[in-house]
């Protein structure tokens, strides 16, 4: 059974930075395009960034130029460096496979990011 454990969230002021990490176990992690998702209060979960097994990346428009996704296949981890954070980035962040390509694994608990002064 695949387990996903996200970490690195917290409270940060607008303009600040955070680095999120996700550790995956129970899967051949390197085979899959991985993504970071977020769910803001009262909103649907959205896919914000993906990285393929070959390290090609894609971002939703609202985070382009501010967020950077990366992966370490040897450690089964995927990370999200978030810079120039805005209040609208406030959400619980999750990692999972790219939902456009594969059935999602069971969600982890996520890591909460709050951007506020």
Residue, then its C-alpha position, 0 to 999 in steps of 0.5 A: x500500500x502506498x503511503x504519502x507523507x507531506x511536511x514543511x508547511x507553516x505560517x509565513x508572511x507574504x513574500x516569504x518562502x517555504x519548502x515542502x517535502x513529500x516522502x512516498x513508500x510502497x511504490x516504484x516512485x520513479x515510474x510516475x509523474x508526481x504532482x503537488x496539489x492544494x486545497x484552500x478552505x471552501x475550494x476544490x483541490x487543484x493540481x499546482x505542479x507536476x514533474x515527470x520521471x524525466x524531470x519535465x515540469x509543469x505549473x499552473x499559471x498562478x504559481x509559475x515563476x514562484x514555485x519549483x518542483x523537484x524530485x529525488x528518485x533515490x530517496x522517493x521524495x518530491x519537493x516544492x520550493x515556494x517563493x514570493x508567497x501570497x495570501x492566496x497560496x494559503x491551503x493544505x498541500x498534498x502530493x500524489x501521482x498526476x491525476x491526469x495520467x493515473x488513478x490517485x493513490x490514497x491521500x496523505x494528511x497534507x501539510x498546511x501553509x498559511x500566508x498571512x501578516 
